[in-house]
Amino acid sequence: MKTALKIALAGGLALAGSISAASAGTVDEIKKRGMLACGVSQGLPGFSNPDKAGKWSGLDVDLCRAIAAAVLGDANKVTYKPLSSKERFTALQSGEVDLLSRNTTWTLSRDTALGLDFRAVNYYDGQGFMVPKKLGIKSALQLSGAAVCTNTGTTTELNVADYFRANKMEYKIVAFEKADEVIAAYDAGRCDVYTTDRSGVAAQRLKLAKPGDHIVLPEIISKEPLGPAVRHGDANWGDVVSWAHYAMLTGEEMGITSANVDAKKSATDPAVKRLLGTEGDMGAKLGLPKDWAYQIIKQVGNYAESYERNVGEKTPLKLARGKNALWTNGGLQYAPPIR
């Protein structure tokens, strides 16, 4: 038994050594640089979009800010790199950015063939269609023969192909690399239909000359789990990205907000104490300070705060929580225990 114990301990020490080596990767580079490099969209309202002063905001941007708050203690220490659908994966693979937080769908092919790891789903979505009201179309099943505008290099093209083939309909793809080129072509009448994730349809509709002249069709033709991706091979960095999202979800579950988080630090609930770093040291397991989750909630807010601020029903997008509600409210958002 003593020999077996020694072997087990030796194995544990070896594992700890490998974890330590992995930790000395992206997290340390970011700390040394003093800035997180985050790959985002080229402008998608509600998710990652710059204002006239160049200040970025959105649900995806808030995840970048949360990670910066956890790693650097300052949610503002982020540089944003706008990336097209075509160039986003190359930018991450080459190290131009530390992560993608860019309304990107998690698929088997992307997860296995690109040298990337998807680490969480911060928005559950599905692909939809938008058409001009004047066409009189009420269903996607009436789209046979349509010219369809979309982005090149996306799952959208593949989903369109599957949907039209399955329903024995003809179509023509009109694809562009940049999102603004796609919506401009649709607005100019170069195609009959605009398609992307339903959240993207809602966001891009705001850019049309007359948004009220267009309708979103009822069909949702795909599953689009959108979330952050990192380079494969740095498990510690991937954990940090995942748990930044989970900390925001856990904050919502516990009723901890940016407004009351300071008061909650004196709570006696052990789970709250672990989350906010007043008991134990969950941060050490991620190579982060004890107050990593406190910093996220204090500076960025919990998931509900971010959702409602950026895409919720009081914003121009007016997106109900739906599948993005907490599991306790019938949604899919669920955080593993922080313990």
N, C-alpha and C positions, 0 to 999 in steps of 0.2 A: 504493500500500500504506500509506504514511504517513497519507494522508487517511482511509482505511478504518479504520486503527488509532485515529485521533483520534475518529472517529464511534463506534467500539466502546467506547472508554474513556468518552466522554461518556454513552453509553447506560448503561454500568456505574455511573457516578457518579449518574445519575438514578435507577437502580434502587436503589442504596444509600441514596439520599435517601428513597425511598418506604418502604424497609424500616425506616429510622430513624424515620420518621413513624409507621409502624404500631406500632413498639416503644413509642412514647410513648402507649400506650393502657392496657389492663387491667393489665399488669405494673406500670407506674408508679403506677397508682391503688392497687393492692394494697400496694406499697411505702410510699406516702404514708400510707395508712390503717393500715398495720402489721398487717393481718389479712386472711386469705382468707375470703370468704363462699361456703360450699359448700352447694348444695341436695341434700338426702338424702331417704330415705324417712321415713315416719312411724313406722318401727319394724319392721325386717326382720332377725331374728337372723342373724348371720354376714355381713351386707352393710352395713347401717347401722342400729344399734340402740343406744339409750341404756340405761345401767344405772340403778339406783335413785338414784344420786347425780347423774345427768344426764350422765355421761361416755359419749361415743359411741365405738363400735368397730365393726369390720367390714371386709370387703374394699374396699368403696367408700369407707369412711372413711379407710382406709390410703392410698388414692390422693390424697385431699384432703390428708392429712398429708404425703405425699411432695412434693406441689406446694408446700406451705407451706415445707417444709424447703429446697427448691430456690430458691424466690424470696426467702424471708425468713430462711432459716437456722435456723428453729425450727418443727418439725413441730406444735407445740402452738398455733401462732398461726392457729387456724381457728375461725370461728363456723359452727355447723351450723343450717340452716334446714329443718325437716321439711316436706315438701311432698306433697300428695296427687297421684295420677296426673292428675287434672283440672287442677290449678293449677301443676304443675311447669314447663310450657313458658312460661306467662305470666310466672312469676317470673324465669326466665332472660332472656326477651325484654325485660322492663322494667328489668333491671339490679339487681333485688333480690338476686340471687346472681351470683357470678362464673362459676360452672359448675355443671352438674348432674353428680353422681356418685351415681346413684340407680337402679340396676338398670333402665335404660331401653334399649329395643330400637332399634337403628339400622335404619331403613327408608328407602326411597327418598322416600316422601311427607314424612316428618319432616325428611329431609336437604335437601329442596328447597323446601318450602312454608312452613316455620316461621321462616326467618331464622336457622337454627342450623347448626352444623357438628359432626358426630360425629368424634372424633379418635383413637379407639383402641377395642379390644375387650378389656376386662379380665376378662370371663367369657363363654364360649360356652355357650349354654343352649338349651333347647327346651321347648315347653309340654307339661304333663302333667296328669293327672287324679288326684284322691283321692276315695275313696268309703268309707262305713262297711262294715266287714267283714260285718255282718249282712245286707247286701243280696245277698251271694253273687255279686257281679259280678267277673269275672276279666279282662274286656277292655273297652276303650272302645267297641267295636262292639256291646256289649250295653246302651248308654245311651239307646236310642231312647225318647222320652217323658220324659226326665229333666228336672228343674229344676236349672239349673246356676248356682252362685254364683261371681261374679267381680267385679273392679273395673271401674267405668265409665271411659271415656276411655283404654282400653288396646288394644294389639294383640290381647290375649287374646280380646276379644269377636269381633273379625274372624276370628281363627283358628277359634274355635268354630263360627261361622257357616259357614265354608268346609268344615270337617271333617264337620259333620252334614249339610250339603247334598250333599257328595260321596258320602256313604254312605247317602243317602236316609233319614235319621233325623229325627224330630221332637224338639224340645227347647223349654225355656222359660228365658230368661235372668233371673236375679235379681241385679241389679247395685247396688253401693254405691260411694260415692266413696272412703271410707276403708278401708284394708286391714283394720283391726281389726273394722270393721263386717261385712265380708265373712266373715271366719273365724268371728265370733260367730254370724252367721246360719246358717252351715253347721253349727256345733256344736250349735245349737238345733234343728236338723232342718228349717229352712225351705227347704232344697234337698237334692237327692240327691247332688250332685257339687260339689267345689271344684276350680277350675282356675286355674292361672297357670303361670309358668315352673317347671320342675322344681325348681330351687334354692329358689324361693319356696314351693313345696308343702312341701319338706322343712323350711324355716324355720317356716312357719305351723303345720305339724303339731305343733310343740312347744308351741303355745299352746292346743291342745285340752284339754278336761277329762280325756280318756282317749286319749292319742295311740295307744296300742296297739290300740285298737278300729277303726283306720282303715288302709287300704292304699293305696299308690300303684300305679296301673295301669301296665302295661308300655309302652303306646304313648307315643311322642313325636311330636307332630303338627305341629311347626313348627321353623323356625330362629329363634333369639333371640340375636343378637349384642348383648350388653349392654356399655355403655361410657359414658364421659364425653362431654358435649356442651357447647359454648360458643356464644356469639353469633357470627353470621357477620360478617366484616368486620375482624377483628383477627387476622391470620395469625400474628403473633408469639406472641400468647397461646395460640392453638391449638397451635402448635409446642411450647410449654412443657408443655402438658398431655399431648400425645402422648409427648414424650420423657421425661417423668417416669415413665410406665408402661414405656417401653422401657428406661430405666435399671435398673428393678427386674428386668426380664426378663434383661437383659445381665448383671447381677450374678449371677443364678442360673446362667446359662450358664457364667460364669467361675468359679463356686464361691466368689464373694465374698459374705460374710454380714455381718450387724451385729456378729458376734463377732470376725471376723478381718479386717475392712476396714482397721483401722489397720496391721496387719502387712502387708497387701497393698499399702500405699502405697509400700513399698520394693521391690516387684516390678520385674523388668527387662522383662517382656512389654510391648511398646509399646501393645497394645490395652488392657491393664489401666491403664497409665499415663495414657492418654487419658481413660478412663472416670473415673478418680479425680482427674484434674486435676494430676497431677505432671509431665505433659509436654503441651505445646501448651495451647490454651485453647478447648476446645469450648464452655464456658459463654458466652463472648463472642458466639458465633453465635446464642445464645438471649437475649442481654441478661441473663445470669446470672453469678454468680461462678464462678471456675475449679473450685471444689470442689462444685458443685451436685449432682452424682451421688453423690459421697462422702457429703454430708449426707443424701441420701435413704436410702442403704443403712445408714449409721450409725444414723440416728434411727428409721427405719421397717423396714428390712430389704429383702431381695430378694423377688421375687414368690413363691417357694416358701415363705419364712418367713411372708409375709402370708397365703397360701392355707391353709397348715397351721394357723396360729394361729386363723383365723376360720371356715373351712368344711371343713377337711380331715377325714380319717378318725378322728382322735382327738378331734374336737369332737362336740357333739350332732347336728350335721347329717350327719356321716359321708359327705361327698361325695368320691368318688375324683377324681383329677385328670382322667382321661378326655381329652376334647377340649382341656382346659386345661393339659395337659402341654406341655412344650417341644416344638418341632418335632423335636428330636433324639431325643425319646422317643415319637414317634408322635402328638403332639398338634398343636394349631393355633397355639399361642403362639410368635410369631416376632418378633424385634426387628431392624430395619434396623441396619447397622453405625454405630457411633459413631466417626466419623473425618472 
